[in-house]
Amino acid sequence: MEPMSTATHPAPVSALSRATRAVARATAPLSRPLAGRRFFPLWAIVHHRGRRSGRDYAVPVAIRASADAFTIALPWGDRTEWVRNVVATDGCRITWRGHDHRAVEPVVIGIEEAAPAFEPWQRAILRAAGVRSFVRLRRT
């Protein structure tokens, strides 16, 4: 018997993951208008183009910024459409703190590599929520 592929048989969704998605859906109407504003640095907007449709999209995300990079937690993994679009086009525009920033060279990383971008209490929340992948983009 062949081993099961994770691509055809995704891992079961945990109760915490379901709760996280429910909270995200419930707070989206509030976070969307606040994302990217100068007074709300936790949220940004990733502007990207669909790799198949060619359409422009804007996705609110929780973000951590350093002098040279943006780190974005991927609570639904690195196979979401916006991540695939950003990787395929080698970057995006990010509206953060009221300004647009060009972000390039997207790299999907694990929690160990992303940990320095987050405060200890944030790392604890990310681990508890089951977030294991992140995307890091270089600021230009």
SVG drawing of the C-alpha trace seen along z (x, -y; Angstrom):
<svg xmlns="http://www.w3.org/2000/svg" viewBox="-18 -57 35 59">
<polyline fill="none" stroke="black" stroke-width="0.4" points="0.0,0.0 1.3,-3.5 1.7,-6.2 -0.9,-8.9 0.1,-12.1 -0.6,-15.3 -1.5,-17.0 -4.4,-14.6 -5.2,-14.0 -4.8,-17.2 -4.1,-17.0 -7.2,-17.3 -8.1,-20.8 -7.7,-21.3 -10.4,-22.9 -8.0,-25.9 -7.5,-26.3 -11.3,-26.3 -11.7,-28.9 -8.9,-31.0 -10.7,-31.0 -14.0,-31.9 -12.3,-34.9 -10.7,-36.0 -14.0,-35.9 -15.7,-37.8 -13.0,-40.5 -12.4,-40.9 -15.0,-43.7 -13.2,-45.6 -9.6,-44.8 -10.1,-45.7 -10.7,-49.4 -7.9,-49.6 -5.2,-47.5 -2.4,-49.6 -3.2,-52.7 -0.4,-54.5 -1.9,-54.2 -2.5,-50.4 0.9,-48.8 -0.2,-45.2 -2.1,-45.0 -1.1,-45.7 -2.5,-45.1 -0.8,-42.9 -1.5,-44.1 -0.8,-41.4 -1.8,-40.3 -3.5,-36.9 -1.1,-34.7 -3.9,-33.2 -6.6,-35.9 -4.3,-38.9 -6.7,-40.6 -5.4,-42.9 -6.2,-41.8 -5.7,-43.3 -5.5,-41.1 -5.3,-42.3 -2.6,-40.5 -1.0,-40.6 2.6,-41.7 5.8,-42.3 8.3,-44.7 12.1,-45.2 14.4,-47.6 15.0,-45.2 12.1,-42.8 8.4,-42.1 7.4,-38.8 3.8,-37.6 2.3,-34.7 0.4,-32.2 -2.3,-30.7 -3.8,-28.8 -0.4,-27.7 1.7,-28.6 -0.7,-27.2 -3.2,-30.1 -3.7,-31.9 -2.3,-35.2 1.0,-33.5 1.3,-31.6 0.7,-34.8 3.3,-36.7 5.9,-33.9 5.1,-33.5 5.6,-37.2 8.6,-37.5 7.0,-40.2 4.2,-42.6 3.3,-46.0 2.5,-46.3 0.5,-49.2 1.8,-49.5 1.6,-52.4 0.0,-54.6 2.7,-54.1 3.2,-51.8 6.4,-49.6 7.8,-47.4 8.5,-43.9 10.5,-41.3 12.2,-37.9 9.4,-36.1 10.6,-33.1 8.4,-30.7 10.0,-30.0 9.2,-28.0 8.5,-29.2 12.1,-28.8 13.4,-31.2 10.5,-33.6 10.7,-33.7 13.1,-36.7 10.5,-38.9 8.0,-38.3 7.8,-39.1 7.9,-36.1 4.2,-36.5 3.4,-36.6 5.4,-33.5 3.4,-31.7 0.2,-32.7 1.4,-31.6 2.5,-28.2 -0.8,-27.7 -2.8,-28.6 -0.8,-26.1 0.8,-28.6 3.9,-26.9 4.6,-28.8 5.5,-32.4 6.5,-34.4 9.4,-36.8 9.8,-39.6 12.7,-41.9 11.9,-45.6 13.2,-47.7"/>
</svg>
